């Protein structure tokens, strides 16, 4: 991977300490797009967690805390725009304290990553995003296998490095990222490439997954969706691929979410291209058509709120009921909206995830905690 110091005057990041000082890196994907990556790495990790953000967001916005004061549910007051992302008490810190190394990627067209045709929130094909994730997992496994015990190891392993067994890897996707992680499993299941099937993915979590947006248009399984929305948006994206939709995020319960988005200096404020809009509709259709390719032996957890204003929860319930999987679980929330990693109650969502992970990985988690207790007693 290409080493990059994200310390430029444009973003005024200045390698600030509040974001947990992640290892900053990047790589070029198959189309030559530069993708920014982040690693919050621990020594002797018990596993790897890969975070995939949602549409028009980026890793640090979705999974770190924000440097604001919340006033009720209506307003957020900015404290420091140059230190906006906070590691302390975040999801990333919780994962690290439990023994997981955490990695994240700004998906193409988002955050600090390049976009197709040099446009923000634009893609050539939605599946390219999932292929980027697969490539990123491969790079992480190669690196962690050679330098498992070092959190300061260089990206390129030396000849003396001893290749070790790949750590168990868990994918967590928020909103569009929920679709991406499920699509990643489908592409791995469809692939004849044995290397892709040996990524040691041991679990997948979809948070407010973009599986259906029928509250906004129609169900991906409906004739209206297939015979009207898909053909119409395909034609429109062909004629006006660079034209942008109006960005209209809808938060009703927690309106301060609009402030959090507006304060973010990295997030692109305008809408997605019509090309991307068509690819999103096609992505939800493909997710339905290729359900059979999701590996049955990879545990999957779906967490969704009944009051989600963007991604319809009944579509997730339907998808879950039809999914053939040996270890699947659906956790429905009553008191949240869409951004489950940020809204009030996100701590309970995280607790649910930690319990789920501990059931999948009980021996490793127990061993990690025992080692920590011994160190405290000896100190």
N, C-alpha and C positions, 0 to 999 in steps of 0.2 A: 504494500500500500504506500501511497505517496504521503510523506509527512507534511503537515500544514500547521502553521501557527496562526490561529484565527485571531490575530491581534492587529487589526487594521483600523484606520481612523474612520472608515465608513460606518462600521457597526459599533465603534467605541467599546469593544469588549475588553480590551486591555488585559486579557487573561485574568479576569477578576476572580477572587477567591470564593465568592458566594455561591457559584455554580458547582462547587466541589472539585474544581480543577480537573476536568476530564482529560484523558489523553485525546488530543485532537488529531485527526487524520483524514485521509480521503483516498478514493480510488477512481479509476476511469472505468465506466461500464462498457458493454459491448458496442455501444454507439458513440463512445468517446466522450460521454458526459461525465463531468467531475462531480462526485457525490461526497458530501461532507459526512464524517462519522465521528462518534464520541464514545469514549470508553471510561466508565467508572469501575476500575479494576481492583480486586482484592487479592491478597496472597492466599494460596492454598484454597482456591474457590471450590465450592461443592457443585457448582453448576453455572451455566451461562443463561442470562435473560436478555432477549433481544426485543427492544421496544420499537413499535411502528406507529407513528402518529397518524392523525386524520387529515382530511382535506383542508387546504389553506392554513396549515399549522406547521409545526416543526417539533423536533424531539424535546428540546428544553422547555418550550411552552407547554407541551402536553404532560410532561412527567416530572418537572420540577415545580416548586412553589413560586409564587410571584411576589415581588417586593412592593406590596400595597397594603393599605388598611381597608378592610371591608366595612361599609356602613350599611347595616341591614342587608336586604337582598337586592337593593336598587343601585348601589353606588360603590365604586372602588376608588380610593385616593392613592395616587402614585407617590412612593417614597423616594425611589432612586432609579431613574431611567437607565443609567449606565451600569447598574447592578440589578437587573430586573429578574434574573433567574436565581432561585435560592435552593441550594442542596439540602440544607438543614431541615429535618422533619418532612422531607419529600419522600415520594415512593422510591426513588433511586437510593436514598440513604437507607431506607428500611430493607431493601433487597441486599444492599452491601453488608449491613449489620448481621443479616442472616447467613451470610457467606457466599452470596452470588455476585459474580462479576456481571456488570450491566453494560450493554452496548446499545447504541442507537444510531439511526441513520436519517438524515434529512432526505426524504424521497425526492426524486427528480422533479424539478420545478418548484420545490419548496425550500424554505429556510435559506441556507448558504449553498445549496446544490444547484447545478446547471439545469435548465429546462430545455425540452426539445425545441429546436429552431431558435434557441436563445430567448425563449419566452417563459415567464413565470406561470405556474399552475397550468402547464401545457404538457401533453405527452403525445408520443406517436401511437403507442398502443398501451392499454392498461396492463396487459400481461408483462410488459417490460419492467414495470415496478416490482412485480413478484420475482422476476428473474434477477433483478438487482439484489433483492433480499437473499435469494439463494446463493448468489455469488458472494455476498457479504458474509453469510454464515460460513461458507467454505474458507474464506480468508481468515475469519476469526478462529475457526477450528485448527487451521494450519499453524497460526501464530501461537495459540494457547497450548497446543500439543507440544510445541518445541520449548516454550518458556512458561510452563504452568506455574512455577513457583516465584516468578518475578513480575511485579506490577510496573516495573520500569524498563522492561525489556524492549529493545528496538524492534520495529516491524519486521525487519529481515533477519531470520535466524542464521546463526553461524553454523559451520560444519560440525562443531563439537556438540551442538544441541541434541538431546535425546528425544526422539519422537515418542510421545505418550498417548495413551488412549484418549479419544475425544471426550470432553466433559458433556454431561447431559445438557441439552439445550431446550429452552422454553421460549415460545413466541408469544408476545402480548401485543395485540393491535387494538387501537382506539378508533371507532367510527369507520372511515374508509380503510384505516389500518386493520380493522377487524376483517374486512373483505380481503385485504391483501394477504393476511396470514393464512386464511382459509384457502385462498387461491394458490398460495405457495404450496400447501399440502397437496392440492389437486395436481399441480404441475409436477411435483415430485412423484405422486402416484402414477401419473400418466407416462413419466419419463422411462426410457430404457437405459438411461445412464446410471450405472451402479454407484458412481461417486456421489450423485445427488441423493441416492437412497441411503447413503451411509453418513448422513449429517448428524445422526444421533439426536434427532428431535424427539423429546420425551413428553412434550405437552404443548398445548396451544390454547390461548385465551382470547376470546372476542368480546370486547367491551363496546356496547352500543353499536354493534357491527352493522355496516352498510350492506344489509342483505335485502331489505325492502324499503322503499320510500313511498308506499302506496297512499299515505296521508297527503302527499304532495301531488303525485300523479296516479299511478295504478300499480297493482301487484305485478312483479316480473313474470308471474305464471299466467297472467290474463291475456286474452286475445287483443284487448285494447293496447296493452304494452307492446306486444309482439308485432301487431299489424298496423299500429298507428305511431306510437312514440318512437320505437326503434327506427323504422324507415324514415320518419319525418326528421328526426335529429341527425340521422346519417346523411340525408340530403343537405340539410342546413350546414352541417360540419364540413361537407365537401365544398359547398359554395362559399362559406364564410368561416374557414377554419380558425382564423385569428380573432374574430369578433368575440367579445366577452359578454357573459351573462351578468346581470346585476347581482352584486353580492348582498344577499338578504338573509343573514343569520337570524334565527328566531329563538330567543330565550324569554320565557314568560315568568317562571318562578324565580329565577336568579338572573335578573337583568344586569347585574354588575359584570356578568360575563362579557357584555359588549365593551365595557371599559377595559377589561383585561386584554381583549383582542386589540383594541385601539392603542393601548400603551406600548404594545410590542413593536420594537423598531425593526425587527427582522422579518416579521410576517408580512406577506404581500397583501395589501389592503383591497385591491380590485378583485373582480370576479374571475372565474375560470373561463378558458376559451371554449367555443362551441365544439371543437375537436375533443377536448377533455370531457365535456358534458356527454357527448355520444359514447365515449369510451367507458364512462361511469355506468350508463344505462346498460351497455353491452356486458360490463363486468358483472352486474347483478344477474343478468340472464345466463351468462356462462357459469356462474356459481351454482345456479339451479340445475343446469344441464349436466354438469360434471360432478354431481354429488357422489356418484359411485366411485370416483377416483380418490376420494379422501381416504387415506389409510385407516383401516379399522382399528389398528393397534396403537394409534397415537391418541391419548386422552385429550378431550376437548371440553373446555368450560365456556359457556355463554353467560354473560351478565348483561342484563338489559332492564331499562326502566319502562314501566307502563306509560309514563308521561313524557317519553322521548318525543320531542317536537320535530325531529329530523328523520330518524330511522325508525320505522314502525315496528313495535315489539311483536305484534301478531305475526308478522312475516318471519320473525326469528323463531317464534313458537312453532310455526308450520315447518320451517326448515329443520329445526331440531327434531321434530316428531318423525320426519321422513329420513333423517340421517342414520345410516347403518354404521354404528360405531360401538366397540366393546366397552368403552368407558367415557360416556358423555354425561354432562350435567348442565342444567339450565337454572340459573338463579335470577328470579324476577324481583325488581325493586319497586317500591310503592312511592317513594318520596324524593326522587331525583329526576333530572331531565336527561340531557345528552352527554355532557362532559363529565363522565364518572370519575376521572382522575383529578378533577379540580373542585367540583361543587361540594357544598356541605354534605357530609356523609361519605366522602371519598375514603375516609379512614376505615369505615366498615367494609367497603368494597375491597380495600387492600387487605384487611384481615381475612376476608373470605378467600382471597387469592393465596395468602400465605398458608392458610389451613389446607387448601387444595394441593399446593405444592408439597407441603410436608407429608401428605398422604402418599404422594407419588415418590417421594425421596426421603423416607423416614430415617434410614440408617445414616445417610450423609449428614442430614440436619442435626441429628442427635450427637454424632461424633464431633461436629463443629462446635456445638454448644459445650460439650464436655471439655474440649481443649481450651475454650475461653474461660471456663470456670477454674481450671487448673492454673492458668496463667494469673488469674486474680488472686488465688490463694497463695501462690508463690511470691507475688509482688508485695 
